[in-house]
């Protein structure tokens, strides 16, 4: 693994930790639902959105890692 690859891998890992911990905080604590809004559907929609966003993030992260390793070859 080259120095550039190591640096990119490290940055990707740090970014991933930030994104994943932020998603967890958003889902659990930070974004309150207004008491004036019927939160039965909104809460499930929000959790579905976070879940989909997480899947997209994981896909993007894996594609980045794959591209980095292809570039090294």
Secondary structure in CASP SS format (residue, H / E / C, confidence):
PFRMAT SS
TARGET T0000
AUTHOR 0000-0000-0000
METHOD secondary structure of the structure
MODEL  1
X C 1.00
X C 1.00
X H 1.00
X H 1.00
X H 1.00
X H 1.00
X H 1.00
X H 1.00
X H 1.00
X H 1.00
X H 1.00
X H 1.00
X H 1.00
X H 1.00
X H 1.00
X H 1.00
X H 1.00
X H 1.00
X H 1.00
X H 1.00
X H 1.00
X H 1.00
X H 1.00
X H 1.00
X H 1.00
X H 1.00
X H 1.00
X H 1.00
X H 1.00
X H 1.00
X C 1.00
X C 1.00
X C 1.00
X C 1.00
X C 1.00
X C 1.00
X C 1.00
X C 1.00
X H 1.00
X H 1.00
X H 1.00
X H 1.00
X H 1.00
X H 1.00
X H 1.00
X H 1.00
X H 1.00
X H 1.00
X H 1.00
X H 1.00
X H 1.00
X H 1.00
X H 1.00
X H 1.00
X H 1.00
X H 1.00
X H 1.00
X H 1.00
X H 1.00
X H 1.00
X H 1.00
X H 1.00
X H 1.00
X H 1.00
X H 1.00
X H 1.00
X H 1.00
X H 1.00
X H 1.00
X H 1.00
X H 1.00
X H 1.00
X C 1.00
END
